[in-house]
Structures are given as C-alpha cells and as structure tokens.
Amino acid sequence: MRRATWLAGSKSCGWRLVRGFTLLELLVVLAIAALLFAVTPPLIASAIPGVQLKGAARELAAALRQTRSRAISDASPKRLTIDLAARQLRMPWRSRPVDVPAEIDLELIVAESQRLDSDQAMVVFFPDGSSTGGRIQMARAGSRYQVDVDWLTGKVSVLD
C-alpha cells in the first residue's frame, strides 16, 4: 500500500510516498496466523498415532535383526523374548528391556514350543541365520503393522 507521509526535519522537507502496512493490515495477518495455529495441533495429533505405531514396528524389527546378527557373530543361538503382560522385548545381552507403548495392541503368532506361558513367547535365531519364525502384529486406531520372521532364512520384514 502506498501512502503519503510528510517528512520534516530532513534535508529535503516535503511529501514523499512511503511503502508500508497499516495497523489494520497487520491485525488481519495476525488473526489469520492465530487461526492457523489453533487448527494445526489437532491435525498433527491425529497423525502421531500412526507414526508411533510405525516406529514401534521398526524398533521391534531392529531388535529381531540385532538378535539374528548376534546369533551369527557369536555362533550360538540367541533369543528375543516378547512379554505381552509387561509390554516388553527382552534380549539377554541388554541390561534393559525395550518397552512397547501401552496404546499399541500386540498379537503373537509363534510355534507352540516357543511359548513360555500365555503372555510370553520367544523367537530364537540360530548360528546359521535361521530361526524358529513367528509373526508379531501391532495395531492402533485402525492401523496395523506385521513383523514377520521367516523360519528358514531368519529374514525379518515389516508389512503394513
């Protein structure tokens, strides 16, 4: 917007065109920005559950791959224990278990011989890279990820 301004006290006194914004224009811009800031958090919050679920699935897959790598490098069987009641992944070489967020539903599909009890099961990897196999399904708010462990190759894959 252009407006004329009287410049006094300078070398060239008189009227001069100055570019700028009026107070009304600034207030309108601030009102629009405030409206956008009010609308944005609910949009971000609705995306977080999917991100959290995907992160948990990737973390589980990484723990399984690490267990397989340890079995191969140490030339001895290694196991990852999944505890549904405590919502934890336990690996013998780690002092602390990996927690699974409480909002995520877990379902285990493993061989009966790999069940420790109704809430605990394990996936065992052998020195040749093979495993006992299994499937862990993770779900939250209509989204689902499946972490598969192939029994023959020990390959870990995340499917959505």
MIVEXTI-114453 format. One record per residue (C-alpha): residue number from 1; x, y, z; residue in one letter; chain. Coordinates in pm, 1 decimal, padded with zeros to 6 digits. Example, Ala and Ser with C-alpha at 12.3 -4.5 7.8 and 13.67 -1.06 7.14 Angstrom:
seq:px:py:pz:type:mol
1:01230.0:-00450.0:00780.0:A:A
2:01367.0:-00106.0:00714.0:S:A
end
This chain:
seq:px:py:pz:type:mol
1:00000.0:00000.0:00000.0:M:A
2:00124.0:00347.6:-00076.2:R:A
3:00063.5:00645.3:00140.4:R:A
4:00196.0:00993.6:00150.7:A:A
5:00396.6:01099.5:00453.1:T:A
6:00520.1:01443.9:00548.5:W:A
7:00890.8:01433.4:00621.0:L:A
8:01001.0:01713.1:00849.0:A:A
9:01346.2:01777.2:00983.2:G:A
10:01533.4:01614.6:00699.6:S:A
11:01739.7:01773.0:00423.9:K:A
12:01450.8:01755.7:00183.6:S:A
13:01129.9:01850.8:00360.3:C:A
14:00805.7:01775.8:00188.0:G:A
15:00568.8:01495.0:00093.6:W:A
16:00708.3:01162.5:-00007.1:R:A
17:00549.2:00825.4:-00086.5:L:A
18:00637.4:00557.8:00173.1:V:A
19:00566.6:00187.2:00129.6:R:A
20:00440.2:00001.6:00436.3:G:A
21:00145.6:-00166.9:00605.7:F:A
22:-00135.0:-00017.0:00803.3:T:A
23:-00221.3:-00132.9:01152.2:L:A
24:-00542.2:-00288.2:01018.4:L:A
25:-00348.8:-00499.3:00768.3:E:A
26:-00112.3:-00621.6:01039.8:L:A
27:-00405.0:-00715.6:01265.8:L:A
28:-00569.9:-00915.4:00987.0:V:A
29:-00246.5:-01107.0:00924.9:V:A
30:-00207.9:-01179.1:01298.5:L:A
31:-00568.9:-01301.6:01318.6:A:A
32:-00512.9:-01540.1:01025.8:I:A
33:-00188.8:-01669.2:01184.5:A:A
34:-00367.2:-01725.3:01518.2:A:A
35:-00641.6:-01919.6:01338.4:L:A
36:-00382.7:-02140.4:01166.0:L:A
37:-00203.6:-02208.0:01496.3:F:A
38:-00536.7:-02307.3:01652.5:A:A
39:-00622.6:-02551.0:01370.5:V:A
40:-00278.1:-02712.7:01324.5:T:A
41:-00229.5:-02904.5:01658.1:P:A
42:-00533.5:-03132.0:01612.7:P:A
43:-00409.7:-03220.1:01263.2:L:A
44:-00064.4:-03307.3:01396.3:I:A
45:-00209.0:-03500.5:01692.0:A:A
46:-00417.2:-03717.5:01459.4:S:A
47:-00101.3:-03815.9:01267.0:A:A
48:00101.0:-03909.1:01578.2:I:A
49:-00065.2:-04249.3:01647.5:P:A
50:00033.6:-04377.9:01303.4:G:A
51:00388.0:-04252.0:01345.5:V:A
52:00414.7:-04409.8:01690.3:Q:A
53:00287.7:-04745.1:01560.3:L:A
54:00527.6:-04743.1:01265.7:K:A
55:00815.8:-04652.6:01496.9:G:A
56:00730.8:-04937.3:01733.7:A:A
57:00714.3:-05185.3:01444.6:A:A
58:01051.4:-05070.1:01314.3:R:A
59:01202.3:-05087.6:01662.7:E:A
60:01078.9:-05446.8:01701.7:L:A
61:01218.7:-05538.4:01359.0:A:A
62:01553.4:-05381.1:01450.3:A:A
63:01565.0:-05578.7:01776.4:A:A
64:01492.3:-05901.3:01587.7:L:A
65:01760.4:-05825.1:01327.3:R:A
66:02009.8:-05746.0:01602.4:Q:A
67:01928.8:-06076.9:01771.3:T:A
68:01988.7:-06261.1:01442.7:R:A
69:02318.9:-06079.7:01389.8:S:A
70:02430.8:-06169.4:01742.0:R:A
71:02347.4:-06535.8:01685.6:A:A
72:02552.2:-06543.0:01366.4:I:A
73:02850.5:-06348.0:01504.6:S:A
74:02864.8:-06535.6:01837.9:D:A
75:02797.6:-06874.3:01670.3:A:A
76:02538.4:-06957.5:01934.9:S:A
77:02157.4:-06944.9:01947.8:P:A
78:02010.2:-06614.2:02067.9:K:A
79:01653.6:-06540.4:02165.3:R:A
80:01429.8:-06239.4:02187.8:L:A
81:01152.5:-06275.1:02445.3:T:A
82:00826.2:-06086.5:02399.2:I:A
83:00624.1:-06028.2:02715.5:D:A
84:00266.8:-05917.9:02641.2:L:A
85:00174.6:-05853.0:03004.6:A:A
86:00476.4:-05630.0:03074.6:A:A
87:00471.9:-05497.5:02714.8:R:A
88:00845.0:-05551.4:02678.6:Q:A
89:01101.2:-05703.7:02445.3:L:A
90:01387.2:-05872.9:02627.9:R:A
91:01727.2:-05961.8:02487.4:M:A
92:01976.7:-06139.0:02718.0:P:A
93:02271.9:-05917.1:02624.5:W:A
94:02086.4:-05592.0:02701.7:R:A
95:02050.3:-05483.5:03060.3:S:A
96:01720.4:-05300.4:02997.1:R:A
97:01420.2:-05431.6:02804.7:P:A
98:01262.2:-05238.0:02519.1:V:A
99:00917.4:-05106.2:02613.9:D:A
100:00620.9:-05118.9:02377.2:V:A
101:00378.5:-04822.2:02415.1:P:A
102:00061.7:-04911.9:02606.2:A:A
103:-00162.2:-04777.2:02328.0:E:A
104:-00042.4:-05042.2:02083.6:I:A
105:-00217.1:-05379.6:02070.4:D:A
106:00015.5:-05677.7:02030.4:L:A
107:-00062.9:-06022.8:01896.8:E:A
108:00191.7:-06304.8:01875.5:L:A
109:00185.4:-06595.7:01637.7:I:A
110:00470.0:-06836.7:01714.8:V:A
111:00520.1:-07210.8:01734.2:A:A
112:00369.0:-07366.6:02045.6:E:A
113:00715.0:-07481.2:02154.1:S:A
114:00824.3:-07114.4:02165.4:Q:A
115:00551.5:-07011.5:02409.4:R:A
116:00677.6:-06974.0:02764.4:L:A
117:00327.9:-06908.7:02902.0:D:A
118:00009.6:-06733.8:02789.1:S:A
119:00176.8:-06389.9:02794.8:D:A
120:00533.9:-06469.6:02691.5:Q:A
121:00688.6:-06614.5:02379.9:A:A
122:01027.3:-06609.5:02216.2:M:A
123:01185.5:-06606.3:01875.3:V:A
124:01514.3:-06795.5:01862.4:V:A
125:01781.5:-06731.9:01599.9:F:A
126:02045.1:-06993.3:01523.1:F:A
127:02410.9:-06951.5:01418.7:P:A
128:02329.7:-07028.9:01053.7:D:A
129:02082.8:-06735.3:01045.5:G:A
130:01767.4:-06944.7:01055.0:S:A
131:01508.0:-06904.9:01328.2:S:A
132:01204.6:-07054.8:01491.1:T:A
133:00999.8:-06799.6:01297.3:G:A
134:00693.8:-06609.3:01400.4:G:A
135:00471.0:-06312.1:01340.8:R:A
136:00402.1:-06016.4:01566.2:I:A
137:00106.1:-05797.5:01478.1:Q:A
138:00088.3:-05444.3:01612.0:M:A
139:-00228.1:-05238.2:01583.3:A:A
140:-00356.9:-04899.6:01690.6:R:A
141:-00652.8:-04686.9:01583.9:A:A
142:-00732.1:-04889.4:01272.5:G:A
143:-00370.6:-04910.1:01152.8:S:A
144:-00181.8:-05237.4:01159.2:R:A
145:00178.0:-05344.9:01107.5:Y:A
146:00300.4:-05700.0:01092.2:Q:A
147:00657.3:-05802.2:01168.9:V:A
148:00736.2:-06141.3:01013.5:D:A
149:01033.8:-06363.7:01089.1:V:A
150:01095.1:-06631.3:00826.7:D:A
151:01187.7:-06960.0:00994.4:W:A
152:01414.9:-07083.4:00714.5:L:A
153:01621.1:-06772.1:00643.7:T:A
154:01561.0:-06570.1:00959.7:G:A
155:01474.8:-06270.5:00742.5:K:A
156:01279.6:-06003.1:00930.4:V:A
157:01028.0:-05797.0:00734.2:S:A
158:00776.6:-05526.5:00827.9:V:A
159:00446.3:-05533.4:00640.7:L:A
160:00169.5:-05275.0:00663.3:D:A
end
